[in-house]
Amino acid sequence: HVQLVESGGGSVQTGGSRTLSCEYTGTRLNGLFMGWFRQSPGKEREGVGGIDMDGKTAYSDSMQGRFVVSKDTSKPKPILYLHMTSLKPDDSGIYYCAADTRGYSATWHLRTGRADYWGQGTQVTVS
């Protein structure tokens, strides 16, 4: 049974930084993609960034630069991070961690918004 355990959400001032984390509890690591998606008030969920099974990172165009994803594979369960900087009120929303083991690229997941596993989301509020 796969769970994605997210943490790190909260309130942050405009211009500030925040790091989110997501632990993948599944046992299958082959073909693993992990990524972040965001749903802001009144908007559809959109891709932020992710890492595919080859360690390649991808970002949605609007997220490039201020958002960086990284993955720690040194622990028994991989942990995905989202490092956010220069935050703006428009960055507020629910951030969802997603994972998938079908071996598709991070770009594909970000563009389609598809993944087999989703976390419950963590709220980030920038004001």
Protein Blocks (a to p, Z undefined) as FASTA:
>chain_A
ZZdddehiacddehiacddddddfbfblghpacddddddehiacddfbdcdfkopacddf
klgojaccdddfkbmbdcdddddehiafklgccddddddfehpafklmmmnopafbdceb
iadddZZ
